């Protein structure tokens, strides 16, 4: 083989690899887009409850977001997503169902449980239409049969797996999507503006990397966050006379 032919072959292989990586990036961008109709825009993730209790300000909002990522979403949803993603890739559907049940049980408030299921099932329905494939169809069968509740994080993990997205990228992508949803709620609650929201999102990148790495190390027995203040605010929010958000 000539040097020219060897170079052409290497370039073709590199192009194919780049194309595969680009395709999975596009899947991640689609699933995390705020326009994706999962219903996340209806959630404040307990932020509205904190505001009603006068327990958060424009200054402390980014700190609250970081704390929720590290101590609630990371040990809970992000860990469940990683576990479900790996299990879906290998076809271990008993583990997918178990992780889904564990995540659902770890959410102490009715409001949070309902929000997780509602957004999860909406994500699943849309992902089946947009991405398709046997992995999503198999998970949908579990949800329909009542073997899995259909929590958002697990549905997302299965969707990422169906799209060929790696576990680390899937976890980091969904953590960023949570942060976007949270800052979007802060924007509507007048706790930030568009420019400061973008500054907040960039500033939490190190926390997202840290939380992603931790989620990838956890096992099913370690699943579940612990932020009592957020649980209390969510419980109060559920009984509030006026609410802008569903959680």
C-alpha positions in Angstrom: 0.0 0.0 0.0 1.4 3.4 -1.0 1.9 6.2 1.5 -1.0 8.1 -0.1 -3.4 5.1 0.2 -2.4 4.6 3.9 -3.0 8.3 4.6 -6.4 8.1 2.9 -7.4 5.0 4.8 -6.4 6.7 8.1 -8.3 9.8 7.2 -11.4 7.7 6.5 -11.2 5.8 9.8 -10.7 9.1 11.6 -13.7 10.6 9.8 -15.9 7.6 10.8 -14.8 7.9 14.4 -15.5 11.6 14.4 -18.9 11.0 12.8 -19.9 8.5 15.5 -18.8 10.9 18.3 -20.7 13.8 16.6 -23.8 11.7 16.3 -23.9 10.8 20.0 -23.2 14.5 20.8 -26.3 15.4 18.7 -28.3 12.9 20.7 -27.2 14.4 24.0 -28.0 17.9 22.7 -31.4 16.9 21.7 -32.3 15.1 24.9 -31.0 18.0 27.1 -32.5 20.8 25.0 -35.0 22.9 27.0 -37.4 22.6 24.1 -37.5 18.8 24.5 -41.1 18.2 25.7 -40.4 16.3 28.9 -42.2 18.9 31.1 -39.1 19.9 33.1 -40.0 23.6 32.5 -42.9 23.1 34.9 -40.5 22.2 37.8 -38.6 24.5 40.1 -36.9 21.6 41.9 -37.9 23.0 45.3 -36.6 26.5 44.5 -40.0 28.1 44.6 -40.5 26.6 48.1 -37.2 28.1 49.2 -38.3 31.5 47.8 -41.7 31.3 49.5 -39.9 30.7 52.8 -37.5 33.6 52.1 -34.7 31.1 52.4 -32.9 31.9 49.1 -31.8 35.1 47.4 -30.2 36.0 44.1 -26.8 35.7 45.7 -27.4 32.3 47.4 -29.3 30.7 44.4 -26.1 29.4 42.7 -24.9 28.0 46.1 -28.2 26.2 46.5 -27.9 24.7 43.0 -24.5 23.4 43.7 -25.6 21.8 47.0 -28.5 20.1 45.3 -26.2 18.7 42.6 -23.8 17.4 45.1 -26.1 16.0 47.8 -29.4 15.3 46.1 -29.3 15.0 42.3 -25.8 13.4 42.2 -26.4 10.6 44.7 -30.0 10.2 43.5 -30.9 10.9 39.9 -27.4 10.9 38.4 -26.5 7.7 40.1 -29.7 6.0 39.0 -29.1 7.3 35.4 -25.6 5.8 35.4 -26.8 2.4 36.7 -29.8 2.2 34.4 -27.7 3.2 31.4 -25.1 0.5 32.0 -27.9 -2.1 32.6 -29.8 -1.1 29.5 -26.7 -1.4 27.3 -26.1 -5.0 28.5 -29.8 -5.9 28.4 -30.1 -6.4 32.2 -33.7 -5.3 32.5 -34.2 -6.6 36.0 -31.5 -4.2 37.2 -33.1 -1.3 35.2 -36.4 -2.0 37.0 -34.8 -2.3 40.4 -32.9 1.0 40.0 -36.1 2.7 38.9 -37.9 1.4 42.0 -35.1 2.4 44.3 -35.0 5.9 42.9 -38.7 6.3 43.2 -38.6 5.1 46.8 -35.8 7.5 47.7 -37.9 10.5 46.8 -39.6 11.3 50.1 -42.2 13.9 48.9 -45.3 13.0 46.9 -44.7 16.1 44.8 -41.2 15.0 43.8 -42.3 11.4 43.1 -45.1 12.6 40.8 -42.9 15.0 39.0 -40.2 12.4 38.4 -42.8 9.9 36.9 -44.6 12.5 34.8 -41.5 13.9 33.2 -40.0 10.5 32.9 -42.9 9.1 31.0 -43.2 12.1 28.8 -39.5 11.8 28.0 -39.9 8.1 27.2 -42.8 8.7 24.9 -41.0 11.4 22.9 -37.7 9.5 22.8 -39.5 6.5 21.4 -40.8 8.7 18.6 -37.6 10.6 18.0 -34.9 8.0 18.6 -36.8 4.7 18.5 -35.1 1.3 18.9 -35.5 -1.9 20.9 -33.9 -0.6 24.0 -36.5 2.1 24.5 -39.3 -0.3 23.5 -38.2 -2.8 26.1 -38.1 -0.2 28.9 -41.5 1.1 27.8 -42.8 -2.5 28.2 -41.5 -2.6 31.8 -43.2 0.8 32.6 -46.5 -0.3 31.0 -46.5 -3.5 33.0 -45.9 -1.7 36.2 -42.5 -3.3 36.8 -40.8 0.1 36.6 -42.3 3.4 37.7 -40.7 5.4 34.9 -38.7 8.0 36.7 -37.1 10.7 34.6 -33.5 9.8 35.4 -33.9 6.2 34.5 -35.9 7.0 31.3 -33.1 9.4 30.4 -30.4 6.7 31.0 -32.3 4.3 28.8 -32.7 7.0 26.1 -29.0 7.9 26.1 -28.2 4.2 25.9 -30.5 3.8 22.9 -28.8 6.7 21.2 -25.3 5.2 21.7 -24.2 7.9 24.2 -21.6 6.8 26.7 -22.3 6.7 30.4 -20.1 9.6 31.5 -21.4 11.9 28.7 -25.0 10.8 29.6 -24.6 11.6 33.3 -22.9 15.0 32.7 -25.4 15.9 30.0 -28.4 15.3 32.3 -26.8 17.1 35.2 -26.4 20.1 33.0 -30.0 19.8 31.8 -31.1 19.9 35.5 -29.0 23.0 36.1 -30.5 24.7 33.0 -34.0 23.8 34.3 -33.1 25.1 37.8 -31.7 28.4 36.5 -34.7 28.7 34.2 -37.0 28.5 37.2 -34.8 31.1 39.0 -35.2 33.4 36.0 -39.0 33.1 36.1 -38.9 33.6 39.9 -36.8 36.8 39.4 -33.9 35.4 41.3 -31.6 36.0 38.3 -31.5 37.5 34.8 -30.4 35.9 31.5 -26.8 37.1 31.7 -26.3 36.0 35.3 -28.0 32.7 34.6 -25.3 31.9 32.0 -22.6 32.9 34.4 -24.1 30.5 37.0 -24.2 27.7 34.5 -20.6 28.1 33.6 -19.5 28.5 37.2 -20.9 25.1 38.2 -19.0 23.2 35.5 -16.4 21.9 38.1 -19.3 20.7 40.4 -20.9 18.9 37.4 -17.6 17.1 36.7 -17.2 16.2 40.3 -20.7 14.9 40.7 -20.5 13.0 37.4 -17.3 11.2 38.6 -18.9 10.3 41.9 -22.1 9.0 40.3 -20.1 6.7 38.1 -18.5 5.1 41.1 -21.7 4.4 43.1 -23.5 1.1 43.3 -27.3 0.5 43.7 -27.0 0.2 47.5 -25.6 3.8 47.6 -28.5 5.3 45.6 -30.3 8.2 47.3 -29.6 11.8 48.2 -30.0 13.6 51.5 -31.0 17.2 51.6 -33.6 17.5 54.4 -34.1 21.3 53.8 -35.1 20.7 50.2 -37.6 17.9 51.3 -39.1 20.3 53.8 -39.5 23.1 51.2 -41.0 20.7 48.7 -43.5 19.5 51.3 -44.5 23.1 52.1 -44.7 24.0 48.5 -47.1 21.1 47.8 -49.5 22.7 50.3 -49.0 26.4 49.3 -52.1 28.4 48.3 -50.4 29.8 45.2 -47.8 28.1 43.1 -46.1 28.9 39.7 -44.4 25.5 39.5 -45.5 21.8 39.9 -42.5 21.2 42.3 
